[in-house]
Every structure is written in structure tokens, then in C-alpha cells.
Amino acid sequence: MNSKELTSLLARIAGGSEDAFSELYDRTSPVVFGLAMRILGEAATAEEACHDTYLQVHRQAGSFDPARGGPLTWILTIARTRALDRRRRLTHVRSRERSYDLLEDDSVGPDLTLAENELAERRRLVRTALEKVSPEEREALGHAFYLGLSHREIADRLKIPLGTIKSRIRSGMTKLRQSLRPLEAWC
């Protein structure tokens, strides 16, 4: 497909044509998916990035300016940005998950340095404090702080009303704050 045809499709999409959008998707999605796969390396995540890309193309088709570049370049720039955003988000979530896993390790012993023993003791205190909050509060807190999800994302993931999630996080944080007062001396 040449640039002129893609430009025409984008203009029709901006005018509200769903047929033009379907045609644009059919003609460009293999290239968009290929780029997302190269960046993300996982088919499911690449598909999500493609979905995000075409949502943005649909919303912003009217902002395409052929004087600034070709239509395929414009679409691939959006795809690259969406894929990189997903990769950053995944890296952040995985980093939070590893941090959460560190709470499980509370090894204290003579072979460890003083700093390592202090860190292990802090982990033990945090884990003990987490045991004092309800399982529901702990689940909401874990999703918020270790997975980096927003209140809305947690509510959607757990299929629980947003207000309930906010209440659980607030009450859990209050209990944690009270339980973790001994850590204030270390901070």
C-alpha cells in the first residue's frame, strides 16, 4: 500500500469511517505487530501494544499531517511509543514484584554484615506488620505498592468497588504505620 492510499484512509478515519479503519488495520497491523514484537518479545504484550496503537490512531487520525512525514511512519512512531511504554510499565511491575519477594527473605546470621542483619530485621518487622492487617487490606496494599497499580486498576483487577479499595488501603496503611513505628529510628 502506498502513502497516498494510507493518507486517504487516515482522512476517512478522521471523518468517522469504520470501514477505512478496518482496511487500515488489515493493511498495516502485520508491520505494527512485528515492531511491537521486536521491542517487547512477548506476543500477548505485543498484541496489547498494537491495540493501544490503533486506539490512538483512531482517536488522532485527524491530527496526521502528511507534510511532517509518511502515514506508515506516523503509525509506526505511535506503535514504537506504545510498545516502549508497555516495556517500561512491565519493567516497573517486575521490579516491584522482586521487591515484594525480598520481604520473604529474612535470613539473619553471623555470616552477614551488620547492614545486612539490619535489613533482614526490617524485613521481619514489615512482614510482621503485614500480618496484622486483614488479608483483604494486605492484598490491596500489595497490588498498590509492590505492583504499582492505581486504585482504579486494583478495583478493576479484583472486581471490587473503587471506594472499597480506597478504604482497605487507607485502613491497612493506618495499621502499618502504627506497627512500624519502631522503624522510624532507622529511617
ZITA-V464746 format. One record per helix or strand of 3 or more residues. SS is the DSSP state (H for helix, E for strand). FROM is the first residue (numbers start at 1). TO is the last residue. If there is no record, write none. Layout:
ss:SS from:FROM to:TO
ss:SS from:FROM to:TO
This chain:
ss:H from:3 to:14
ss:H from:18 to:40
ss:H from:43 to:63
ss:H from:66 to:68
ss:H from:71 to:102
ss:H from:114 to:131
ss:H from:135 to:146
ss:H from:151 to:158
ss:H from:162 to:179
ss:H from:181 to:185
